[in-house]
């Protein structure tokens, strides 16, 4: 099985979270379409049919790449928390 590039997965999760926040603040048809596209891409990359499962698998993939001691505080500002909104 192919494993997605963690950097690409992190970028997609960030974009997904950003678009969800934007939609919650002010509905936009353009942002809605982008959110659908990002959701679909995450599902395909993670081999799931639902965005919740895709986010869970993406979080697990990203957690695998970090030692346990750094999962709570990353020098890049990553708190180790899921980006799911």
C-alpha distance (Angstrom), angle and dihedral (degrees) to the residues before:
residue distance angle dihedral
X1 . . .
X2 3.78 . .
X3 3.79 116.4 .
X4 3.81 116.3 -144.4
X5 3.79 119.0 -121.9
X6 3.82 106.2 -94.9
X7 3.81 91.3 -139.3
X8 3.80 91.3 57.0
X9 3.80 91.1 45.8
X10 3.81 91.1 50.6
X11 3.82 90.7 49.6
X12 3.80 91.4 50.5
X13 3.81 92.2 48.4
X14 3.79 90.2 49.9
X15 3.79 91.9 49.0
X16 3.81 90.8 46.6
X17 3.81 91.8 52.2
X18 3.80 92.5 45.3
X19 3.79 92.2 51.1
X20 3.81 92.5 46.8
X21 3.80 89.8 53.1
X22 3.81 91.8 46.8
X23 3.81 90.7 50.7
X24 3.80 91.5 49.2
X25 3.79 91.0 52.2
X26 3.79 97.6 43.3
X27 3.78 128.0 -5.1
X28 3.78 113.9 -123.0
X29 3.81 126.5 177.2
X30 3.81 90.1 -145.7
X31 3.81 93.1 51.7
X32 3.81 89.5 45.0
X33 3.81 90.7 56.2
X34 3.80 91.4 46.6
X35 3.81 89.7 49.8
X36 3.81 90.2 52.0
X37 3.81 90.3 49.8
X38 3.81 93.9 48.6
X39 3.81 91.3 45.4
X40 3.80 91.3 51.1
X41 3.80 91.9 47.5
X42 3.80 92.1 50.1
X43 3.80 90.7 49.6
X44 3.80 92.4 50.3
X45 3.81 93.9 45.3
X46 3.78 92.9 48.6
X47 3.81 95.3 40.8
X48 3.80 96.6 -119.3
X49 3.78 136.8 123.8
X50 3.81 96.9 -142.8
X51 3.78 132.7 54.3
X52 3.81 94.2 -131.2
X53 3.81 90.9 57.7
X54 3.80 90.8 43.9
X55 3.80 91.5 53.5
X56 3.81 91.7 47.5
X57 3.81 91.5 51.0
X58 3.79 91.8 44.7
X59 3.81 90.7 51.4
X60 3.81 90.0 49.3
X61 3.81 91.4 49.2
X62 3.79 92.1 51.0
X63 3.81 91.9 45.8
X64 3.82 90.6 54.4
X65 3.77 90.7 61.7
X66 3.80 94.7 57.0
X67 3.77 128.7 70.7
X68 3.81 113.2 -115.4
X69 3.82 92.7 -112.3
X70 3.82 92.4 59.0
X71 3.79 97.9 44.9
X72 3.79 92.0 90.2
X73 3.80 98.6 46.5
X74 3.78 126.2 20.6
X75 3.83 122.3 -173.1
X76 3.82 88.1 -130.3
X77 3.78 89.5 62.6
X78 3.80 96.2 -100.0
X79 3.79 108.6 145.9
X80 3.79 93.7 -164.2
X81 3.79 90.1 -115.9
X82 3.77 123.8 131.5
X83 3.78 116.2 -96.1
X84 3.79 91.4 -142.4
X85 3.77 112.9 125.2
